[in-house]
Amino acid sequence: MHQPVSRRILGLIPQEWALVAITVIWGGTFLVVHTAMQHSGPWFFVGFRFLAAALFAAAIFWRSLRGISRREIGAGAAIGAAIYGGYGLQTAGLQTIDSSTSAFMTAFYVPLVPLLQWLVLRKPPRALTLVGAGLAFVGLLLVAGIGSRGIHLGQGEILTLISTLPIAAEIILISLFGSRFDVGRLTVVQLLTASLLGFSTMPAVGEAIPAFDPVWLIAGIAMGLASGLIQLTMNWAQRSVSATRATIIYTGEPVWAGVVGRIAGERIPPLAILGAALIIAGTLLSELQPRRRDGRAAEDPDPDPEHEPEPDGAPGAGPSSRAGA
């Protein structure tokens, strides 16, 4: 059923504007984490930020936590482990690379998702998806050349590149479990799991608890609140916005990260800007739906896919399952 025309503002419905808003927040979080890394170790910060997010989510969903099942705990823990791996490695990478570089490299997970679905779920990707992934990969190599002669992958770039795998795995896990269990329970369990795994990694890598500093304290609490707010907003907005359209909106995340980084004094060479453009183009291309003669998406039986929601956690939902940047 079509959304009333009166509800549109500059061509977007309120839910779409909400997704635009959290995309701007996402873009800013990369600089926040990069700044926090000057005052805290990565795994402590991951544990702390997701603990704050878990407490925030628990305060909202505490009633639904009653009667939580072992299967829900298992599903939430699996998603949380993927969040821990993805954002833990991303945070570790931000110790040595700029926030804008991290954001553009992280965007590679979007075209990576259908490729992993091909390997894990035996779901072949469309031709446009393969072309988009190829463009994004070329762009990734150009972005990785920031500050060096030619293409060079330092420790920060390598960790960020590896982080795209568990981030993509998180999306696939959401596609498997998201519609089967209570959203509130899954959210709390996955955030708490990511926190506990972050803290438990500290002794394994020899990371000590940082000295108290208001920078990591404020940044961790802010990131926790942002993670909870982003998750809740997506859960609400994507009831009315298709996953494909949402993913196109989310493509603005690295752009906003680049803008914020530029304001903060980061400089991106022209070759890296070209690479960033290729990553964004590849991401958009990988999400394009072929059209049939009647104008409908070839893989969407709904006559109005733009306004009708897709099932929660549908494969290919892109960043819709992320708990925060």
ZAGU-495623 format. One line per field, with one value per atom (N, C-alpha, C): residue number from 1; residue in one letter; x, y, z. Coordinates in steps of 0.2 Angstrom, whole numbers, plus 5000, padded with zeros to 4 digits. Example, Ala and Ser with C-alpha at 12.3 -4.5 7.8 and 13.67 -1.06 7.14 Angstrom:
# residues 2
num = [1  1  1  2  2  2]
residu = [A  A  A  S  S  S]
px = [5066  5062  5066  5064  5068  5064]
py = [4972  4978  4984  4989  4995  5000]
pz = [5039  5039  5039  5035  5036  5039]
//
This chain:
# residues 325
num = [1  1  1  2  2  2  3  3  3  4  4  4  5  5  5  6  6  6  7  7  7  8  8  8  9  9  9  10  10  10  11  11  11  12  12  12  13  13  13  14  14  14  15  15  15  16  16  16  17  17  17  18  18  18  19  19  19  20  20  20  21  21  21  22  22  22  23  23  23  24  24  24  25  25  25  26  26  26  27  27  27  28  28  28  29  29  29  30  30  30  31  31  31  32  32  32  33  33  33  34  34  34  35  35  35  36  36  36  37  37  37  38  38  38  39  39  39  40  40  40  41  41  41  42  42  42  43  43  43  44  44  44  45  45  45  46  46  46  47  47  47  48  48  48  49  49  49  50  50  50  51  51  51  52  52  52  53  53  53  54  54  54  55  55  55  56  56  56  57  57  57  58  58  58  59  59  59  60  60  60  61  61  61  62  62  62  63  63  63  64  64  64  65  65  65  66  66  66  67  67  67  68  68  68  69  69  69  70  70  70  71  71  71  72  72  72  73  73  73  74  74  74  75  75  75  76  76  76  77  77  77  78  78  78  79  79  79  80  80  80  81  81  81  82  82  82  83  83  83  84  84  84  85  85  85  86  86  86  87  87  87  88  88  88  89  89  89  90  90  90  91  91  91  92  92  92  93  93  93  94  94  94  95  95  95  96  96  96  97  97  97  98  98  98  99  99  99  100  100  100  101  101  101  102  102  102  103  103  103  104  104  104  105  105  105  106  106  106  107  107  107  108  108  108  109  109  109  110  110  110  111  111  111  112  112  112  113  113  113  114  114  114  115  115  115  116  116  116  117  117  117  118  118  118  119  119  119  120  120  120  121  121  121  122  122  122  123  123  123  124  124  124  125  125  125  126  126  126  127  127  127  128  128  128  129  129  129  130  130  130  131  131  131  132  132  132  133  133  133  134  134  134  135  135  135  136  136  136  137  137  137  138  138  138  139  139  139  140  140  140  141  141  141  142  142  142  143  143  143  144  144  144  145  145  145  146  146  146  147  147  147  148  148  148  149  149  149  150  150  150  151  151  151  152  152  152  153  153  153  154  154  154  155  155  155  156  156  156  157  157  157  158  158  158  159  159  159  160  160  160  161  161  161  162  162  162  163  163  163  164  164  164  165  165  165  166  166  166  167  167  167  168  168  168  169  169  169  170  170  170  171  171  171  172  172  172  173  173  173  174  174  174  175  175  175  176  176  176  177  177  177  178  178  178  179  179  179  180  180  180  181  181  181  182  182  182  183  183  183  184  184  184  185  185  185  186  186  186  187  187  187  188  188  188  189  189  189  190  190  190  191  191  191  192  192  192  193  193  193  194  194  194  195  195  195  196  196  196  197  197  197  198  198  198  199  199  199  200  200  200  201  201  201  202  202  202  203  203  203  204  204  204  205  205  205  206  206  206  207  207  207  208  208  208  209  209  209  210  210  210  211  211  211  212  212  212  213  213  213  214  214  214  215  215  215  216  216  216  217  217  217  218  218  218  219  219  219  220  220  220  221  221  221  222  222  222  223  223  223  224  224  224  225  225  225  226  226  226  227  227  227  228  228  228  229  229  229  230  230  230  231  231  231  232  232  232  233  233  233  234  234  234  235  235  235  236  236  236  237  237  237  238  238  238  239  239  239  240  240  240  241  241  241  242  242  242  243  243  243  244  244  244  245  245  245  246  246  246  247  247  247  248  248  248  249  249  249  250  250  250  251  251  251  252  252  252  253  253  253  254  254  254  255  255  255  256  256  256  257  257  257  258  258  258  259  259  259  260  260  260  261  261  261  262  262  262  263  263  263  264  264  264  265  265  265  266  266  266  267  267  267  268  268  268  269  269  269  270  270  270  271  271  271  272  272  272  273  273  273  274  274  274  275  275  275  276  276  276  277  277  277  278  278  278  279  279  279  280  280  280  281  281  281  282  282  282  283  283  283  284  284  284  285  285  285  286  286  286  287  287  287  288  288  288  289  289  289  290  290  290  291  291  291  292  292  292  293  293  293  294  294  294  295  295  295  296  296  296  297  297  297  298  298  298  299  299  299  300  300  300  301  301  301  302  302  302  303  303  303  304  304  304  305  305  305  306  306  306  307  307  307  308  308  308  309  309  309  310  310  310  311  311  311  312  312  312  313  313  313  314  314  314  315  315  315  316  316  316  317  317  317  318  318  318  319  319  319  320  320  320  321  321  321  322  322  322  323  323  323  324  324  324  325  325  325]
residu = [M  M  M  H  H  H  Q  Q  Q  P  P  P  V  V  V  S  S  S  R  R  R  R  R  R  I  I  I  L  L  L  G  G  G  L  L  L  I  I  I  P  P  P  Q  Q  Q  E  E  E  W  W  W  A  A  A  L  L  L  V  V  V  A  A  A  I  I  I  T  T  T  V  V  V  I  I  I  W  W  W  G  G  G  G  G  G  T  T  T  F  F  F  L  L  L  V  V  V  V  V  V  H  H  H  T  T  T  A  A  A  M  M  M  Q  Q  Q  H  H  H  S  S  S  G  G  G  P  P  P  W  W  W  F  F  F  F  F  F  V  V  V  G  G  G  F  F  F  R  R  R  F  F  F  L  L  L  A  A  A  A  A  A  A  A  A  L  L  L  F  F  F  A  A  A  A  A  A  A  A  A  I  I  I  F  F  F  W  W  W  R  R  R  S  S  S  L  L  L  R  R  R  G  G  G  I  I  I  S  S  S  R  R  R  R  R  R  E  E  E  I  I  I  G  G  G  A  A  A  G  G  G  A  A  A  A  A  A  I  I  I  G  G  G  A  A  A  A  A  A  I  I  I  Y  Y  Y  G  G  G  G  G  G  Y  Y  Y  G  G  G  L  L  L  Q  Q  Q  T  T  T  A  A  A  G  G  G  L  L  L  Q  Q  Q  T  T  T  I  I  I  D  D  D  S  S  S  S  S  S  T  T  T  S  S  S  A  A  A  F  F  F  M  M  M  T  T  T  A  A  A  F  F  F  Y  Y  Y  V  V  V  P  P  P  L  L  L  V  V  V  P  P  P  L  L  L  L  L  L  Q  Q  Q  W  W  W  L  L  L  V  V  V  L  L  L  R  R  R  K  K  K  P  P  P  P  P  P  R  R  R  A  A  A  L  L  L  T  T  T  L  L  L  V  V  V  G  G  G  A  A  A  G  G  G  L  L  L  A  A  A  F  F  F  V  V  V  G  G  G  L  L  L  L  L  L  L  L  L  V  V  V  A  A  A  G  G  G  I  I  I  G  G  G  S  S  S  R  R  R  G  G  G  I  I  I  H  H  H  L  L  L  G  G  G  Q  Q  Q  G  G  G  E  E  E  I  I  I  L  L  L  T  T  T  L  L  L  I  I  I  S  S  S  T  T  T  L  L  L  P  P  P  I  I  I  A  A  A  A  A  A  E  E  E  I  I  I  I  I  I  L  L  L  I  I  I  S  S  S  L  L  L  F  F  F  G  G  G  S  S  S  R  R  R  F  F  F  D  D  D  V  V  V  G  G  G  R  R  R  L  L  L  T  T  T  V  V  V  V  V  V  Q  Q  Q  L  L  L  L  L  L  T  T  T  A  A  A  S  S  S  L  L  L  L  L  L  G  G  G  F  F  F  S  S  S  T  T  T  M  M  M  P  P  P  A  A  A  V  V  V  G  G  G  E  E  E  A  A  A  I  I  I  P  P  P  A  A  A  F  F  F  D  D  D  P  P  P  V  V  V  W  W  W  L  L  L  I  I  I  A  A  A  G  G  G  I  I  I  A  A  A  M  M  M  G  G  G  L  L  L  A  A  A  S  S  S  G  G  G  L  L  L  I  I  I  Q  Q  Q  L  L  L  T  T  T  M  M  M  N  N  N  W  W  W  A  A  A  Q  Q  Q  R  R  R  S  S  S  V  V  V  S  S  S  A  A  A  T  T  T  R  R  R  A  A  A  T  T  T  I  I  I  I  I  I  Y  Y  Y  T  T  T  G  G  G  E  E  E  P  P  P  V  V  V  W  W  W  A  A  A  G  G  G  V  V  V  V  V  V  G  G  G  R  R  R  I  I  I  A  A  A  G  G  G  E  E  E  R  R  R  I  I  I  P  P  P  P  P  P  L  L  L  A  A  A  I  I  I  L  L  L  G  G  G  A  A  A  A  A  A  L  L  L  I  I  I  I  I  I  A  A  A  G  G  G  T  T  T  L  L  L  L  L  L  S  S  S  E  E  E  L  L  L  Q  Q  Q  P  P  P  R  R  R  R  R  R  R  R  R  D  D  D  G  G  G  R  R  R  A  A  A  A  A  A  E  E  E  D  D  D  P  P  P  D  D  D  P  P  P  D  D  D  P  P  P  E  E  E  H  H  H  E  E  E  P  P  P  E  E  E  P  P  P  D  D  D  G  G  G  A  A  A  P  P  P  G  G  G  A  A  A  G  G  G  P  P  P  S  S  S  S  S  S  R  R  R  A  A  A  G  G  G  A  A  A]
px = [5004  5000  5004  5003  5007  5007  5013  5013  5009  5005  5002  5007  5005  5010  5011  5007  5008  5013  5015  5020  5027  5027  5034  5037  5043  5047  5053  5053  5058  5059  5054  5054  5055  5056  5057  5052  5050  5045  5049  5046  5049  5054  5052  5057  5063  5063  5069  5073  5070  5074  5077  5074  5077  5083  5083  5089  5094  5093  5098  5101  5097  5100  5105  5103  5108  5114  5113  5119  5124  5121  5126  5129  5126  5128  5134  5132  5137  5144  5143  5149  5153  5150  5154  5157  5155  5157  5164  5166  5173  5178  5177  5182  5182  5176  5175  5180  5179  5183  5190  5192  5199  5202  5198  5201  5201  5197  5197  5203  5205  5211  5217  5217  5223  5223  5218  5218  5216  5215  5212  5215  5215  5217  5210  5211  5205  5200  5203  5198  5194  5198  5194  5189  5190  5185  5179  5181  5175  5171  5174  5170  5166  5169  5165  5160  5161  5155  5150  5151  5145  5142  5146  5142  5137  5140  5135  5129  5130  5125  5120  5123  5119  5114  5117  5113  5108  5109  5104  5098  5100  5095  5091  5095  5091  5086  5088  5083  5077  5077  5071  5067  5071  5068  5068  5068  5069  5063  5057  5051  5051  5054  5054  5059  5064  5069  5067  5061  5058  5056  5058  5057  5061  5067  5071  5074  5074  5075  5083  5085  5092  5094  5089  5090  5091  5087  5088  5095  5097  5103  5109  5108  5113  5113  5107  5107  5110  5108  5111  5118  5121  5128  5132  5129  5132  5133  5128  5128  5133  5132  5137  5144  5146  5153  5155  5150  5152  5153  5149  5150  5156  5158  5165  5170  5170  5176  5176  5170  5170  5172  5169  5171  5177  5179  5185  5191  5191  5196  5196  5190  5190  5193  5191  5193  5201  5204  5211  5214  5211  5214  5214  5209  5209  5214  5218  5224  5229  5229  5235  5232  5226  5223  5218  5217  5212  5205  5201  5194  5190  5192  5189  5192  5198  5201  5197  5196  5193  5186  5182  5175  5174  5179  5178  5180  5185  5187  5182  5179  5173  5167  5166  5160  5161  5167  5168  5163  5161  5157  5150  5148  5141  5141  5146  5146  5149  5152  5155  5149  5144  5138  5136  5134  5131  5136  5143  5148  5148  5148  5148  5142  5136  5130  5130  5134  5135  5139  5144  5148  5145  5141  5138  5131  5127  5120  5119  5124  5123  5118  5118  5113  5118  5117  5121  5120  5125  5124  5122  5119  5117  5123  5123  5129  5131  5126  5127  5131  5130  5133  5140  5142  5149  5153  5149  5153  5154  5149  5149  5155  5155  5161  5168  5168  5174  5176  5172  5173  5175  5171  5173  5180  5182  5189  5194  5193  5198  5198  5193  5192  5196  5195  5198  5206  5209  5216  5218  5214  5216  5216  5211  5210  5216  5218  5223  5230  5230  5237  5238  5233  5233  5240  5244  5250  5256  5255  5261  5262  5268  5269  5266  5261  5258  5253  5251  5247  5251  5249  5252  5247  5247  5243  5247  5246  5249  5245  5247  5243  5236  5235  5228  5224  5226  5222  5221  5226  5224  5219  5220  5214  5208  5207  5201  5198  5202  5200  5197  5201  5199  5192  5191  5185  5179  5179  5173  5170  5174  5172  5167  5169  5164  5158  5159  5153  5148  5151  5147  5143  5147  5144  5139  5139  5134  5128  5128  5122  5119  5123  5120  5117  5120  5117  5110  5110  5104  5099  5101  5096  5093  5097  5095  5091  5092  5089  5084  5085  5082  5074  5071  5064  5061  5066  5064  5063  5066  5066  5065  5063  5062  5067  5066  5071  5075  5071  5073  5078  5076  5081  5087  5087  5092  5097  5094  5098  5102  5099  5103  5108  5106  5111  5117  5116  5122  5126  5123  5128  5132  5128  5132  5137  5136  5141  5147  5146  5152  5156  5152  5156  5160  5157  5161  5167  5166  5172  5177  5175  5180  5184  5181  5185  5189  5187  5190  5197  5197  5202  5208  5207  5212  5218  5217  5223  5226  5222  5225  5230  5229  5234  5238  5238  5242  5240  5233  5231  5229  5231  5230  5224  5221  5215  5218  5216  5219  5218  5222  5221  5215  5212  5205  5207  5202  5203  5196  5194  5187  5185  5191  5190  5187  5190  5187  5181  5180  5174  5168  5169  5163  5162  5168  5167  5164  5165  5162  5155  5153  5146  5142  5145  5142  5141  5146  5146  5140  5140  5135  5128  5127  5120  5119  5124  5123  5121  5125  5123  5116  5114  5107  5102  5103  5099  5098  5104  5104  5100  5101  5098  5090  5088  5081  5078  5082  5079  5078  5083  5083  5077  5076  5071  5064  5063  5057  5056  5062  5061  5060  5064  5064  5058  5053  5046  5043  5045  5042  5046  5053  5058  5061  5061  5064  5071  5074  5081  5086  5084  5088  5088  5082  5082  5086  5085  5089  5097  5099  5106  5109  5105  5107  5108  5103  5104  5110  5112  5117  5124  5124  5130  5133  5129  5131  5136  5136  5140  5147  5151  5158  5159  5154  5154  5154  5149  5149  5155  5158  5164  5170  5170  5175  5174  5168  5167  5169  5167  5169  5176  5179  5187  5190  5187  5190  5190  5184  5183  5188  5189  5194  5201  5203  5209  5213  5209  5211  5212  5217  5218  5218  5214  5213  5216  5221  5224  5219  5220  5215  5214  5220  5219  5215  5215  5211  5204  5203  5196  5192  5196  5194  5192  5196  5195  5189  5188  5182  5175  5176  5170  5169  5174  5173  5170  5172  5169  5161  5159  5152  5149  5152  5148  5147  5152  5152  5146  5146  5141  5134  5133  5126  5125  5130  5128  5127  5130  5128  5121  5118  5111  5106  5108  5103  5099  5092  5088  5086  5087  5085  5078  5076  5069  5065  5059  5055  5052  5048  5045  5040  5037  5031  5034  5041  5044  5046  5044  5045  5052  5054  5061  5060  5065  5064  5064  5067  5067  5062  5058  5053  5046  5042  5035  5030  5032  5028  5027  5021  5020  5023  5024  5026  5032  5038  5043  5046  5045  5048  5045  5039  5035  5033  5034  5032  5038  5038  5044  5046  5052  5054  5055  5055  5055  5061  5061  5066  5072  5078  5084  5084  5081  5081  5088  5090  5097  5098  5104  5105  5103  5101  5099  5104  5110  5116  5116  5118  5120  5114  5108  5102  5103  5107  5108  5114  5117  5123  5121  5125  5123  5127  5130  5134  5140  5143  5149  5155]
py = [4994  5000  5006  5011  5017  5021  5024  5029  5036  5039  5045  5050  5054  5059  5064  5066  5071  5069  5063  5061  5062  5063  5064  5071  5071  5078  5077  5082  5082  5075  5071  5065  5059  5060  5054  5054  5048  5047  5048  5049  5050  5044  5038  5033  5033  5035  5036  5042  5047  5052  5050  5046  5043  5039  5035  5031  5036  5041  5046  5049  5050  5053  5049  5042  5038  5036  5037  5036  5042  5048  5053  5052  5049  5047  5042  5037  5032  5035  5040  5042  5046  5049  5052  5048  5042  5037  5035  5035  5033  5037  5044  5049  5048  5047  5046  5040  5035  5029  5030  5033  5035  5039  5044  5048  5044  5040  5036  5031  5029  5025  5028  5035  5038  5038  5035  5035  5028  5024  5017  5012  5005  5000  4998  4995  4993  4988  4983  4978  4980  4984  4987  4992  4996  5000  4997  4991  4987  4984  4982  4979  4984  4990  4995  4998  5000  5003  4998  4991  4987  4985  4986  4985  4991  4997  5003  5002  4999  4998  4992  4987  4982  4984  4988  4991  4996  4999  5004  5000  4994  4990  4986  4984  4980  4985  4991  4996  4997  4996  4996  4990  4984  4978  4973  4976  4972  4967  4970  4965  4959  4960  4955  4950  4951  4947  4941  4942  4936  4930  4924  4919  4918  4921  4920  4913  4910  4903  4902  4896  4894  4895  4894  4895  4903  4907  4914  4916  4913  4915  4913  4907  4904  4909  4911  4915  4922  4925  4931  4931  4925  4925  4924  4920  4920  4926  4930  4937  4941  4941  4945  4943  4937  4935  4938  4939  4942  4949  4952  4960  4961  4957  4957  4957  4952  4951  4957  4959  4964  4971  4973  4980  4980  4974  4973  4975  4971  4972  4979  4982  4988  4993  4993  4997  4997  4991  4990  4993  4993  4996  5003  5006  5013  5016  5012  5015  5018  5015  5017  5020  5020  5023  5029  5033  5038  5036  5040  5037  5037  5041  5041  5035  5033  5027  5021  5021  5015  5014  5020  5020  5017  5020  5018  5010  5008  5001  4997  4999  4995  4994  4999  4998  4993  4989  4984  4978  4978  4972  4971  4977  4977  4972  4973  4968  4962  4961  4955  4950  4953  4949  4944  4946  4941  4936  4938  4933  4927  4929  4924  4920  4923  4919  4914  4916  4911  4905  4906  4901  4897  4901  4897  4895  4899  4897  4894  4894  4892  4896  4902  4907  4911  4909  4913  4920  4925  4932  4934  4940  4942  4945  4945  4948  4955  4959  4966  4966  4961  4960  4959  4954  4953  4959  4962  4968  4973  4974  4979  4977  4971  4968  4970  4969  4970  4977  4982  4989  4991  4988  4990  4987  4982  4979  4983  4986  4990  4997  4999  5005  5004  4998  4996  4997  4994  4994  5002  5006  5013  5017  5015  5018  5016  5010  5007  5010  5014  5017  5024  5026  5033  5033  5039  5040  5036  5032  5028  5029  5026  5026  5020  5021  5015  5012  5005  5002  4998  5000  4997  4995  4989  4987  4987  4992  4992  4988  4988  4984  4986  4993  4995  4993  4994  4992  4985  4981  4973  4971  4974  4973  4975  4981  4984  4979  4977  4973  4966  4963  4957  4958  4964  4965  4965  4966  4966  4958  4953  4946  4945  4946  4945  4950  4956  4961  4958  4955  4952  4946  4942  4936  4938  4944  4946  4947  4949  4951  4944  4939  4933  4929  4930  4927  4930  4937  4940  4938  4936  4934  4927  4923  4917  4917  4921  4921  4927  4933  4939  4938  4934  4934  4928  4924  4918  4920  4925  4926  4933  4935  4941  4946  4952  4957  4960  4961  4964  4959  4953  4948  4947  4946  4946  4952  4958  4964  4964  4962  4963  4957  4951  4946  4947  4949  4950  4956  4961  4967  4965  4961  4959  4954  4949  4945  4948  4953  4957  4960  4963  4966  4961  4955  4950  4948  4947  4944  4949  4956  4961  4961  4961  4961  4955  4949  4943  4943  4947  4947  4951  4955  4959  4955  4950  4947  4942  4940  4936  4940  4946  4950  4955  4954  4958  4965  4967  4973  4975  4980  4982  4987  4987  4992  4999  5003  5010  5014  5019  5024  5028  5030  5033  5040  5041  5047  5048  5054  5056  5055  5055  5054  5047  5042  5035  5034  5037  5036  5039  5046  5049  5046  5044  5041  5034  5030  5024  5024  5029  5029  5032  5037  5040  5035  5030  5025  5020  5018  5014  5016  5023  5025  5026  5028  5028  5021  5016  5009  5007  5008  5007  5011  5017  5021  5019  5018  5016  5009  5004  4998  4999  5003  5004  5007  5012  5016  5012  5007  5003  4998  4995  4991  4994  5000  5004  5006  5009  5012  5006  5001  4996  4991  4993  4990  4993  4999  5003  5004  5003  5004  4997  4996  4990  4990  4984  4983  4986  4985  4988  4995  4999  5006  5008  5004  5006  5006  5001  5000  5006  5008  5014  5020  5021  5026  5025  5019  5018  5019  5019  5020  5027  5031  5038  5038  5032  5032  5034  5031  5033  5040  5042  5049  5054  5053  5057  5056  5050  5049  5053  5053  5057  5065  5067  5074  5076  5072  5073  5073  5068  5067  5074  5076  5082  5088  5089  5094  5094  5088  5087  5087  5088  5089  5084  5078  5073  5075  5072  5074  5067  5067  5061  5063  5059  5061  5059  5063  5062  5054  5050  5043  5040  5041  5038  5040  5047  5049  5045  5044  5040  5033  5030  5023  5023  5028  5029  5029  5033  5033  5027  5023  5016  5011  5012  5008  5009  5016  5018  5016  5017  5014  5007  5003  4996  4994  4997  4996  4997  5002  5004  4999  4997  4993  4986  4984  4977  4976  4982  4982  4984  4985  4987  4981  4981  4976  4976  4971  4971  4973  4976  4978  4974  4972  4968  4973  4970  4975  4979  4976  4980  4985  4986  4990  4988  4982  4979  4976  4975  4972  4964  4962  4955  4950  4951  4946  4948  4953  4955  4954  4950  4949  4954  4958  4963  4969  4971  4976  4983  4984  4990  4989  4987  4985  4991  4997  5003  5004  5003  5005  4999  4993  4987  4984  4983  4980  4973  4972  4965  4962  4955  4952  4954  4954  4956  4951  4954  4950  4947  4949  4946  4946  4941  4941  4947  4949  4955  4962  4962  4968  4973  4971  4976  4978  4984  4987  4987  4985  4985  4981  4977  4973  4975  4981  4983  4986  4985  4988  4994  4997  5003  5003  5009  5008  5007]
pz = [5000  5000  5000  4996  4995  5001  5003  5008  5006  5010  5008  5006  5001  4998  5003  5007  5012  5017  5018  5023  5020  5014  5011  5012  5013  5014  5009  5004  4999  4996  4995  4992  4996  5003  5007  5013  5015  5020  5027  5032  5039  5040  5039  5041  5037  5031  5027  5029  5031  5034  5041  5045  5051  5049  5044  5042  5039  5036  5034  5040  5045  5051  5055  5055  5059  5054  5048  5043  5045  5046  5048  5055  5059  5066  5065  5061  5059  5057  5052  5049  5054  5059  5065  5070  5070  5075  5074  5067  5066  5069  5068  5071  5079  5082  5089  5091  5088  5090  5089  5083  5082  5087  5090  5095  5101  5103  5109  5109  5103  5103  5105  5106  5108  5116  5119  5126  5129  5125  5127  5122  5125  5120  5117  5111  5107  5110  5113  5116  5122  5126  5132  5130  5125  5122  5119  5115  5113  5118  5123  5129  5132  5133  5137  5133  5126  5122  5122  5121  5120  5126  5132  5138  5140  5138  5138  5134  5128  5123  5126  5129  5131  5137  5141  5147  5145  5139  5136  5133  5130  5127  5132  5137  5143  5146  5147  5150  5146  5140  5135  5135  5134  5133  5139  5145  5151  5152  5150  5150  5146  5140  5135  5137  5141  5143  5147  5150  5154  5150  5152  5148  5142  5141  5136  5135  5129  5128  5127  5127  5126  5118  5114  5107  5105  5109  5108  5111  5116  5119  5114  5111  5106  5100  5097  5091  5093  5098  5100  5101  5104  5106  5099  5094  5088  5084  5084  5081  5085  5092  5096  5094  5093  5092  5085  5080  5074  5075  5079  5080  5084  5089  5092  5087  5083  5078  5073  5071  5066  5069  5074  5077  5081  5084  5087  5083  5077  5072  5069  5068  5065  5070  5076  5082  5082  5082  5082  5076  5070  5065  5065  5069  5069  5074  5077  5080  5076  5069  5065  5058  5057  5051  5052  5048  5049  5049  5052  5052  5045  5040  5034  5030  5031  5028  5030  5037  5040  5037  5036  5034  5027  5023  5016  5015  5019  5018  5021  5026  5030  5025  5021  5016  5011  5011  5006  5009  5015  5017  5014  5011  5008  5001  4997  4991  4993  4999  5001  5004  5006  5009  5004  4998  4993  4991  4991  4989  4995  5001  5006  5006  5005  5004  4999  4994  4988  4991  4995  4998  5003  5008  5014  5012  5009  5008  5001  4997  4990  4986  4987  4984  4979  4973  4968  4967  4967  4966  4959  4958  4952  4948  4942  4938  4940  4942  4944  4951  4955  4961  4961  4956  4955  4952  4947  4945  4950  4954  4960  4965  4966  4971  4968  4961  4958  4958  4957  4957  4964  4969  4976  4978  4975  4977  4974  4968  4965  4969  4971  4975  4982  4985  4991  4991  4985  4984  4984  4980  4980  4986  4990  4997  5001  5001  5005  5003  4998  4996  4999  5003  5007  5010  5009  5012  5011  5005  5003  4996  4993  4986  4983  4980  4977  4982  4981  4985  4991  4997  5003  5008  5011  5016  5023  5027  5034  5038  5045  5050  5050  5051  5051  5046  5039  5034  5033  5035  5035  5040  5046  5052  5049  5046  5044  5038  5034  5028  5031  5036  5039  5042  5045  5049  5045  5038  5034  5034  5035  5035  5041  5047  5052  5052  5049  5049  5044  5038  5033  5036  5040  5043  5048  5051  5056  5052  5046  5042  5040  5038  5036  5042  5048  5054  5056  5055  5056  5051  5045  5040  5042  5046  5048  5054  5059  5065  5067  5063  5064  5065  5060  5060  5064  5067  5071  5079  5081  5088  5090  5096  5098  5097  5094  5092  5099  5104  5110  5113  5114  5117  5113  5106  5102  5103  5103  5104  5110  5116  5122  5122  5120  5121  5116  5110  5105  5108  5110  5113  5119  5124  5130  5128  5123  5121  5118  5114  5111  5116  5121  5127  5131  5133  5136  5133  5126  5122  5121  5121  5120  5127  5133  5139  5140  5138  5138  5134  5128  5124  5127  5131  5134  5137  5141  5144  5138  5133  5128  5124  5123  5119  5123  5130  5134  5135  5134  5135  5142  5145  5152  5152  5157  5158  5158  5154  5153  5160  5161  5166  5165  5170  5169  5165  5160  5156  5154  5154  5152  5145  5141  5134  5132  5134  5133  5137  5142  5146  5142  5140  5137  5130  5126  5120  5120  5125  5126  5127  5132  5134  5127  5124  5118  5113  5112  5107  5109  5115  5117  5116  5118  5117  5109  5105  5098  5095  5098  5095  5096  5103  5104  5100  5100  5096  5089  5086  5079  5078  5082  5081  5082  5087  5088  5082  5079  5074  5067  5066  5060  5061  5067  5068  5067  5068  5067  5060  5057  5050  5045  5046  5040  5040  5044  5044  5038  5036  5030  5024  5025  5020  5018  5011  5009  5010  5011  5013  5007  5001  4996  4996  4997  4998  5004  5009  5015  5014  5011  5009  5005  5000  4996  5001  5006  5010  5015  5017  5021  5017  5011  5007  5008  5011  5013  5019  5023  5029  5028  5023  5022  5020  5016  5014  5020  5024  5030  5035  5035  5039  5035  5029  5025  5027  5027  5028  5035  5040  5047  5048  5045  5045  5042  5036  5033  5038  5041  5045  5051  5053  5059  5057  5050  5048  5044  5043  5039  5032  5028  5021  5017  5012  5008  5001  4999  4992  4986  4981  4975  4973  4973  4971  4976  4982  4987  4986  4985  4983  4978  4972  4967  4969  4974  4976  4980  4984  4989  4984  4979  4974  4971  4969  4966  4971  4978  4983  4984  4984  4984  4978  4972  4966  4966  4968  4968  4973  4979  4984  4981  4978  4975  4969  4965  4959  4962  4967  4970  4973  4974  4977  4972  4966  4961  4959  4958  4956  4949  4945  4938  4937  4932  4932  4926  4927  4922  4918  4913  4908  4911  4917  4920  4925  4925  4930  4937  4938  4945  4945  4951  4952  4950  4947  4944  4950  4956  4961  4966  4965  4970  4968  4971  4969  4971  4975  4978  4973  4971  4966  4968  4975  4977  4982  4980  4984  4988  4985  4988  4995  4996  5002  5006  5004  5008  5011  5018  5021  5019  5019  5018  5024  5024  5031  5035  5041  5045  5044  5043  5043  5036  5031  5024  5022  5018  5016  5011  5011  5007  5010  5017  5020  5021  5020  5020  5028  5029  5035  5040  5038  5042  5049  5049  5055  5060  5058  5062  5068  5073  5080  5081  5076  5076  5072  5071  5067  5071]
//
